């Protein structure tokens, strides 16, 4: 528990996120089974009870660390300015966009857009031509293997429908 | 005895002659096993028309080879990019990925391939020899005994928690709570579902696996140029590294033997699977190791144990299928359908009426494992290049192909968002020192433990002492207790010994 004099202070704000989520989730879970039959309650009350106890121990420990000056309530281990400059925030935004768009545009086109935009963000705008080429190759390879060859149930959009029409007529 | 030997030899030679089916299937299995969401079972379903169009022998060989190679393939991304292809490989990255980060990806792959092949081959031979005895194991394993088997796996949380007890336990119990989401097994009361109908069946494993491992890992690896730890120290792959891996694995042959036997026994039990086997094998391997402190840092034994065990499961699954007609898992159930289509009847009489079918499935497995050693091992040199792909290209590829893999099993867009949510949870956990493997163990084993626990309580009218009511169960409880206590005693003795040496 004791830190070396030169080691950075523990960022307890960031470390507390998981226990805080765990407590909130456990209390919500208990609220959903309060009036349920015992079969729905028995194991979750047991597991949830232990989880609440362990989280309480964590917060007591965190309080002691704070009091001894070996930690602070910062979130530096979770969010930093570097997350923006390294492109992590941008990658997260494109990932959310991927989940939203894939249902409308289908696998191939969305994959191409996602790969090219995320690689472009991560490489800070360098190698645009190479990135476009590799993204197109990956998206088309994915379509060829998963949709054309194996007929898997990937989301389909106008590109997949067009190719299906072309291949069935050609 | 002589007749059986002659049949076995004949079936072996016939199976080898189907090499043109086995070799391409091995490569197909590696691909589908390596992508989360594409299990062997899914692929066999997709290719069912092809399987039914083949001869019975060809179809069976195809399915068995795919099953074995997909199991091995799931370990490849687990080692190279910390993404288990299936839940059965969830324990593989614990030591495989640290090896890859140290620039030993090729060596780790060789160790994994040798452990998987030898473990699979050995258990196939044992299953063939001891089939009548093994087939009865399923009869003795009731819900009370299964609770102890689950606890063997869940006790791995305690080992992970040993590094930081409070954080490890929070991660493990949070996983168990997440695993409890869904309706309860007796009265189907919805619990903790946030009102989503998609969660009534519980938390689907693939989105959890994809999010906790793949998505969160992709967001972490972009901090570095490539996956290996020292950016400037990327070693060129060489055949020596492959041979070193083979030597390391062969030196630990006894480890391969006993951990694959754990897989075989767990595989024989219907309903238990590779994920349980690999967690149990890893935990037991760590418990009885002379160097438990090395586990989790890239220790070969920590890689051998789950890989041998999850391949040991494959042969175990065939035993109840062939002898009793009870499929031990999803892939075995599909094999059952195909075999019934071809008019094969199951049960002990199968080996009298159609011995070539009965023995042929085991022989197909043995031949697949033998061919796998020669076809896959040389590939480790080329596969390990993945760790040298710049992360600016690798991370988006991981996200796109694994996220869509999360969609495939149930075809719900909801599962895509669920994988993303688990990705955020996994990212927060990794950045703040919580172990995602502990969360995943809870998510996988929690619902199974609860199911068996409730069945036991229902059967005994709520009497908790039912947990200690059977002889086999009590023996297993004793083994569990010993596996938890003995390592601590051994560690204490080693510490005393080393202190004694220093004092002298």
Contacts between the chains, C-beta under 8 A, distances in Angstrom:
chain1	res1	chain2	res2	distance
A	11	B	432	7.8
A	14	B	428	8.0
A	14	B	431	6.8
A	14	B	432	4.8
A	15	B	167	7.9
A	15	B	432	4.8
A	15	B	433	6.6
A	17	B	428	5.4
A	17	B	432	6.4
A	18	B	167	8.0
A	18	B	170	6.3
A	18	B	171	7.3
A	18	B	174	7.0
A	18	B	428	6.2
A	18	B	429	5.9
A	18	B	432	6.3
A	18	B	434	5.2
A	19	B	170	5.7
A	21	B	174	7.8
A	21	B	425	7.7
A	22	B	170	6.0
A	22	B	173	7.6
A	22	B	174	4.7
A	22	B	177	7.3
A	25	B	174	7.5
A	25	B	177	6.5
A	25	B	178	7.8
A	25	B	192	7.5
A	26	B	177	6.0
A	28	B	192	6.7
A	28	B	194	7.9
A	29	B	177	6.3
A	29	B	180	7.2
A	29	B	181	7.8
A	29	B	191	6.6
A	29	B	192	4.1
A	32	B	190	7.2
A	32	B	191	5.3
A	32	B	192	5.4
A	32	B	193	7.5
A	33	B	189	7.2
A	33	B	191	5.1
A	33	B	192	7.7
A	36	B	184	7.4
A	36	B	187	7.7
A	36	B	189	4.5
A	36	B	191	7.0
A	37	B	184	7.6
A	37	B	186	7.3
A	37	B	187	5.0
A	37	B	189	6.2
A	38	B	462	7.7
A	39	B	184	5.3
A	39	B	185	7.5
A	39	B	186	3.9
A	39	B	187	5.8
A	39	B	189	7.7
A	39	B	454	5.4
A	39	B	457	7.7
A	39	B	458	7.2
A	40	B	184	3.9
A	40	B	186	7.8
A	40	B	187	6.6
A	40	B	189	4.1
A	40	B	191	5.7
A	42	B	453	7.7
A	42	B	454	7.3
A	42	B	457	7.1
A	43	B	180	6.9
A	43	B	449	7.6
A	43	B	450	4.6
A	43	B	453	5.7
A	43	B	454	7.1
A	44	B	177	7.1
A	44	B	180	4.9
A	44	B	191	6.7
A	44	B	192	7.9
A	44	B	450	7.9
A	47	B	173	5.9
A	47	B	176	4.8
A	47	B	177	5.8
A	47	B	180	6.7
A	47	B	446	7.5
A	48	B	177	6.0
A	50	B	169	7.8
A	50	B	173	5.6
A	51	B	170	7.0
A	51	B	173	4.0
A	51	B	174	6.3
A	51	B	176	7.8
A	51	B	177	5.9
A	54	B	166	6.1
A	54	B	169	4.7
A	54	B	170	5.3
A	54	B	173	6.3
A	55	B	170	6.1
A	57	B	166	5.7
A	58	B	166	5.0
A	58	B	167	7.4
A	58	B	170	6.3
A	61	B	166	6.4
A	77	B	431	5.6
A	77	B	432	5.6
A	77	B	433	7.9
A	78	B	428	6.5
A	78	B	431	5.2
A	78	B	432	6.2
A	86	B	222	6.1
A	86	B	223	6.7
A	87	B	222	6.7
A	87	B	392	7.9
A	88	B	219	6.0
A	88	B	222	6.2
A	91	B	218	7.7
A	91	B	219	6.7
A	91	B	222	6.8
A	91	B	395	6.8
A	91	B	396	7.2
A	91	B	399	7.7
A	92	B	219	7.1
A	94	B	396	7.7
A	95	B	215	7.4
A	95	B	399	5.6
A	95	B	403	7.5
A	95	B	420	6.6
A	95	B	423	7.7
A	96	B	420	7.0
A	98	B	399	7.3
A	98	B	400	6.6
A	98	B	403	6.7
A	99	B	403	6.9
A	99	B	413	7.9
A	99	B	416	4.9
A	99	B	417	5.8
A	99	B	420	5.7
A	102	B	404	7.1
A	102	B	407	8.0
A	102	B	413	7.9
A	102	B	416	7.0
A	103	B	413	5.3
A	107	B	404	6.1
A	111	B	400	5.0
A	111	B	404	7.6
A	114	B	396	6.6
A	114	B	399	7.6
A	114	B	400	5.4
A	115	B	396	5.1
A	115	B	397	6.8
A	115	B	400	6.1
A	118	B	395	7.5
A	118	B	396	3.9
A	118	B	399	7.5
A	119	B	392	5.9
A	119	B	393	5.9
A	119	B	396	5.5
A	122	B	222	6.1
A	122	B	391	7.8
A	122	B	392	3.9
A	122	B	395	6.9
A	122	B	396	7.3
A	123	B	392	4.9
A	134	B	393	6.6
A	138	B	397	6.3
A	138	B	400	7.9
A	142	B	400	8.0
A	142	B	401	6.9
A	150	B	43	7.7
A	150	B	46	5.6
A	150	B	47	8.0
A	151	B	46	6.8
A	152	B	38	7.7
A	152	B	46	6.6
A	152	B	408	6.2
A	153	B	407	7.9
A	153	B	408	6.1
A	153	B	411	5.3
A	154	B	404	5.9
A	154	B	407	7.3
A	154	B	408	7.2
A	155	B	404	7.5
A	155	B	407	6.8
A	155	B	413	7.7
